[in-house]
Amino acid sequence: MNNPSRVAFTLFGRDVYWYGVLMALGILIGVWLTLREGKRKKLTEDDILDMCLVIIPSGVVGARLYYVIFEWASYASNPIRALYIWEGGLAIYGAVIGGLLGMFIYSKVRKIRFLKLADCIAPGLVLAQAIGRWGNFFNQEAFGLPISNGELMWFPFAVYIEGYHTFNGQPCSNPYHMATFFYESVWCLIVFIILWSCRKKFRHDGDAILSYAALYGLERMLLVVAIAAFFLIRHFKEKKLGRLIWPAPEAESEKGTTEDEAGNAEDCKKEETSEAAEEKPEPEETDQGDSNEDGQ
């Protein structure tokens, strides 16, 4: 199975990736929806556009900073690489935190209620997440548990990951994994439909953004529970069988190497024994015969 290329198109000799295209598309749609909500909440177009000019850069900075902090081991030897955002490495949690922090500062400067602004961005934010998650598909990241059942190796239940990759911090030889990016994209789309349908029914400032936080948090909680259940079930199965059911490839390789070395050592030992047997001196029958003749 061949996955689509990460590159959407080439412009002036530079590759433009699907991840960036989808992020930009999600941001544009999010801004448009925020403008519509701002108008409904009696905010001016300038208020909304100025806010977007603040929260979008602060969201990008937050996404990068969050990623670098939790992956510092990869940047410690050359910290300047933390600025190379084009190499990839953004975290949605950091984007939300950074965006909300920028919005809070903006609300204080412009003297607009923070929760009112937050409600304006909530539907567009979650829809942008639904769109942006497909960037993970092209980048072959944000996948879930490995799939070993051949009947489940089909998209969108599973996604095929090409080449070397890791799972749970260990190299994984199984190319099929749960397509968690797709599940989250669908979940975010459902949350958007709920928020957009109920936006006129919300009576208080903050209802929309708090509903977003609760529904999105529920999805993340269910995902964590599913992963924890997987490792718990695997632990009991391994304990019952008395062996690993999903060993790391290098462990298998090391085991195979050890067995080969043991086999080679045994073969060498057999060869040495055989050579020793061949070199063992035969009884001196001639001398014995001479002695008998002398006796006679």
C-alpha positions as CSV (number, residue, x, y, z in Angstrom):
1,M,0.0,0.0,0.0
2,N,1.4,3.4,-1.0
3,N,0.2,6.5,1.0
4,P,-0.3,9.8,-0.7
5,S,2.7,12.1,-0.9
6,R,3.3,14.7,1.8
7,V,3.9,17.3,-0.8
8,A,0.8,19.1,-2.2
9,F,2.7,21.1,-4.8
10,T,6.0,22.9,-5.5
11,L,6.2,26.7,-5.6
12,F,9.3,28.5,-6.7
13,G,11.4,25.4,-6.1
14,R,10.0,24.9,-2.6
15,D,7.8,22.0,-1.6
16,V,4.5,23.0,0.0
17,Y,3.2,20.2,2.2
18,W,-0.4,19.1,2.7
19,Y,0.0,19.7,6.4
20,G,0.5,23.4,5.9
21,V,-2.2,23.6,3.2
22,L,-4.8,22.0,5.5
23,M,-3.7,24.2,8.5
24,A,-4.1,27.3,6.4
25,L,-7.5,26.2,5.1
26,G,-8.7,25.4,8.7
27,I,-7.5,28.9,9.9
28,L,-9.3,30.7,7.0
29,I,-12.6,28.8,7.6
30,G,-12.2,29.4,11.3
31,V,-11.7,33.2,10.8
32,W,-14.8,33.3,8.5
33,L,-17.0,31.5,11.1
34,T,-15.6,33.8,13.9
35,L,-16.6,36.9,11.9
36,R,-20.1,35.5,11.6
37,E,-20.3,34.9,15.3
38,G,-18.8,38.2,16.1
39,K,-21.4,40.0,14.0
40,R,-24.2,38.0,15.8
41,K,-22.7,39.1,19.1
42,K,-22.7,42.8,18.1
43,L,-18.9,43.0,17.7
44,T,-17.3,44.9,14.9
45,E,-15.4,43.3,12.0
46,D,-12.3,45.2,13.1
47,D,-12.6,43.7,16.6
48,I,-12.6,40.2,15.2
49,L,-9.9,40.7,12.6
50,D,-7.6,42.4,15.0
51,M,-8.2,39.6,17.5
52,C,-7.3,37.0,14.8
53,L,-4.1,38.9,14.0
54,V,-3.2,38.3,17.7
55,I,-4.4,34.8,18.4
56,I,-3.1,33.1,15.2
57,P,0.6,34.0,15.7
58,S,0.4,33.4,19.5
59,G,-1.3,30.0,18.8
60,V,1.6,29.0,16.4
61,V,4.2,30.1,19.0
62,G,2.4,28.2,21.7
63,A,2.1,25.1,19.6
64,R,5.8,25.1,18.8
65,L,6.9,26.0,22.4
66,Y,4.7,23.2,23.8
67,Y,6.2,20.7,21.4
68,V,9.8,21.7,22.0
69,I,9.4,21.6,25.8
70,F,8.1,18.0,25.8
71,E,10.7,17.0,23.1
72,W,13.6,18.9,24.5
73,A,15.9,15.9,24.3
74,S,15.8,16.3,20.5
75,Y,16.8,20.0,20.7
76,A,19.1,20.1,23.7
77,S,22.3,19.6,21.6
78,N,21.3,22.3,19.1
79,P,18.6,24.6,20.6
80,I,18.5,26.9,17.5
81,R,16.6,24.1,15.8
82,A,13.6,25.0,18.0
83,L,13.1,27.9,15.6
84,Y,13.0,25.7,12.5
85,I,9.3,25.3,12.5
86,W,9.3,24.2,8.8
87,E,10.8,20.9,10.0
88,G,7.6,20.1,11.8
89,G,6.6,19.8,15.4
90,L,3.4,21.5,16.6
91,A,1.1,20.6,19.4
92,I,-2.6,21.4,19.4
93,Y,-2.6,21.9,23.2
94,G,0.0,24.5,22.9
95,A,-1.9,26.2,20.0
96,V,-5.1,26.4,22.1
97,I,-3.2,27.7,25.2
98,G,-1.2,30.2,23.3
99,G,-4.2,31.4,21.3
100,L,-6.3,31.8,24.5
101,L,-3.5,33.7,26.2
102,G,-3.2,36.0,23.3
103,M,-6.9,36.5,23.3
104,F,-6.9,37.3,27.1
105,I,-4.3,40.0,26.6
106,Y,-6.2,41.4,23.6
107,S,-9.5,41.4,25.6
108,K,-7.9,43.5,28.4
109,V,-6.3,45.9,25.9
110,R,-9.6,46.4,23.9
111,K,-11.8,46.1,27.0
112,I,-14.0,43.4,25.5
113,R,-15.3,40.5,27.7
114,F,-12.9,37.6,27.3
115,L,-15.6,34.9,27.4
116,K,-17.6,36.7,24.7
117,L,-14.6,36.6,22.4
118,A,-13.9,32.9,23.3
119,D,-17.5,32.0,22.3
120,C,-16.9,33.6,18.9
121,I,-13.9,31.4,18.1
122,A,-15.2,28.1,19.6
123,P,-17.0,26.7,16.6
124,G,-14.3,27.8,14.1
125,L,-11.6,26.4,16.3
126,V,-13.0,22.9,16.5
127,L,-13.7,22.8,12.8
128,A,-10.2,23.9,12.1
129,Q,-9.0,21.0,14.2
130,A,-11.2,18.6,12.3
131,I,-9.6,19.8,9.0
132,G,-6.0,20.1,10.3
133,R,-6.1,16.5,11.6
134,W,-5.9,15.3,8.0
135,G,-2.5,16.8,7.9
136,N,-1.5,14.0,10.3
137,F,-2.6,11.5,7.7
138,F,-0.2,12.9,5.1
139,N,2.6,13.2,7.6
140,Q,1.9,9.6,8.9
141,E,1.7,10.7,12.5
142,A,-0.8,10.8,15.4
143,F,-1.7,7.1,14.8
144,G,-2.9,4.8,17.5
145,L,-2.5,1.2,18.7
146,P,-1.0,-1.4,16.4
147,I,-3.5,-3.7,14.6
148,S,-2.7,-7.4,14.3
149,N,-6.1,-8.6,13.1
150,G,-6.1,-8.9,9.3
151,E,-9.8,-8.3,9.1
152,L,-9.4,-4.8,10.6
153,M,-6.6,-3.6,8.4
154,W,-8.7,-1.2,6.3
155,F,-9.1,2.5,6.3
156,P,-10.6,4.4,8.1
157,F,-10.4,1.9,11.0
158,A,-6.6,1.4,10.4
159,V,-3.9,3.4,8.7
160,Y,-0.8,2.0,7.0
161,I,2.5,3.5,8.2
162,E,5.4,3.2,5.8
163,G,8.9,2.5,6.8
164,Y,10.6,2.8,10.2
165,H,8.4,4.2,13.0
166,T,8.0,3.9,16.8
167,F,5.1,3.3,19.1
168,N,5.1,3.9,22.8
169,G,8.8,4.9,22.6
170,Q,9.8,1.6,20.9
171,P,10.5,0.7,17.3
172,C,7.4,-1.1,15.9
173,S,7.5,-3.6,13.0
174,N,3.7,-3.6,12.6
175,P,2.8,-1.2,9.8
176,Y,-1.0,-1.1,10.6
177,H,-2.3,1.2,13.4
178,M,-5.6,2.6,14.5
179,A,-6.4,5.7,12.5
180,T,-6.8,7.9,15.6
181,F,-6.3,11.1,13.6
182,F,-9.4,10.2,11.7
183,Y,-11.4,9.4,14.8
184,E,-10.5,12.8,16.3
185,S,-11.3,14.5,13.0
186,V,-14.8,13.0,13.0
187,W,-15.3,13.8,16.7
188,C,-14.3,17.4,16.2
189,L,-16.7,17.6,13.2
190,I,-19.5,16.3,15.5
191,V,-18.6,18.9,18.2
192,F,-18.6,21.6,15.6
193,I,-22.1,20.6,14.5
194,I,-23.3,20.6,18.1
195,L,-21.8,24.0,18.8
196,W,-23.0,25.6,15.6
197,S,-26.5,24.2,16.1
198,C,-26.8,25.3,19.7
199,R,-25.0,28.6,19.5
200,K,-28.2,30.6,19.5
201,K,-29.5,28.7,22.5
202,F,-26.5,29.5,24.7
203,R,-27.6,32.1,27.3
204,H,-24.4,33.1,28.9
205,D,-21.0,34.2,27.8
206,G,-18.6,31.3,28.0
207,D,-21.2,28.6,27.3
208,A,-19.8,27.8,23.9
209,I,-16.1,27.7,24.8
210,L,-16.9,25.6,28.0
211,S,-18.9,23.2,25.9
212,Y,-16.0,22.9,23.5
213,A,-13.6,22.2,26.3
214,A,-15.9,19.5,27.8
215,L,-16.6,17.7,24.6
216,Y,-13.1,17.8,23.3
217,G,-11.8,16.8,26.7
218,L,-14.2,13.8,26.7
219,E,-12.7,12.6,23.4
220,R,-9.1,12.8,24.8
221,M,-10.2,11.0,27.9
222,L,-11.7,8.2,26.0
223,L,-8.6,7.9,23.9
224,V,-6.4,7.7,26.9
225,V,-8.7,5.0,28.5
226,A,-8.5,3.0,25.3
227,I,-4.7,3.1,25.2
228,A,-4.5,2.2,28.9
229,A,-7.0,-0.7,28.4
230,F,-4.8,-2.0,25.5
231,F,-1.7,-2.2,27.6
232,L,-3.5,-3.7,30.5
233,I,-5.1,-6.4,28.4
234,R,-1.7,-7.1,26.8
235,H,0.0,-7.4,30.2
236,F,-2.5,-10.0,31.4
237,K,-2.2,-12.0,28.1
238,E,1.6,-12.0,28.3
239,K,1.4,-13.1,31.9
240,K,-0.9,-15.9,31.0
241,L,1.1,-17.0,28.0
242,G,4.4,-16.5,29.8
243,R,5.9,-14.7,26.9
244,L,5.7,-11.4,25.0
245,I,3.0,-11.1,22.4
246,W,4.3,-7.8,21.0
247,P,8.1,-7.7,21.4
248,A,10.1,-4.8,20.1
249,P,11.8,-5.7,16.8
250,E,15.3,-5.1,18.2
251,A,14.5,-7.4,21.1
252,E,13.6,-10.1,18.5
253,S,16.8,-9.3,16.6
254,E,18.9,-9.5,19.7
255,K,17.3,-12.8,20.6
256,G,17.9,-14.1,17.1
257,T,21.5,-12.9,17.3
258,T,22.0,-14.6,20.6
259,E,20.6,-17.9,19.4
260,D,22.8,-17.7,16.3
261,E,25.8,-17.0,18.4
262,A,24.9,-19.9,20.7
263,G,24.4,-22.2,17.6
264,N,27.8,-21.1,16.2
265,A,29.5,-21.7,19.5
266,E,28.0,-25.2,19.6
267,D,29.1,-25.9,16.1
268,C,32.6,-24.7,16.8
269,K,32.6,-26.9,19.9
270,K,31.5,-30.0,17.9
271,E,34.2,-29.2,15.3
272,E,36.9,-28.9,17.9
273,T,35.8,-32.2,19.5
274,S,35.8,-33.9,16.1
275,E,39.3,-32.6,15.3
276,A,40.5,-33.7,18.6
277,A,39.2,-37.2,18.0
278,E,40.9,-37.3,14.7
279,E,44.2,-36.2,16.1
280,K,44.1,-38.6,19.0
281,P,47.1,-41.1,18.6
282,E,46.3,-44.7,17.8
283,P,47.6,-47.6,20.0
284,E,51.2,-48.6,19.1
285,E,50.4,-52.0,17.8
286,T,53.8,-52.3,16.0
287,D,55.7,-51.9,19.2
288,Q,53.5,-54.3,21.0
289,G,54.0,-56.8,18.2
290,D,57.8,-56.3,18.4
291,S,57.6,-57.0,22.1
292,N,55.7,-60.2,21.6
293,E,58.2,-61.4,19.0
294,D,61.1,-60.6,21.4
295,G,59.3,-62.6,24.0
296,Q,58.9,-65.6,21.8
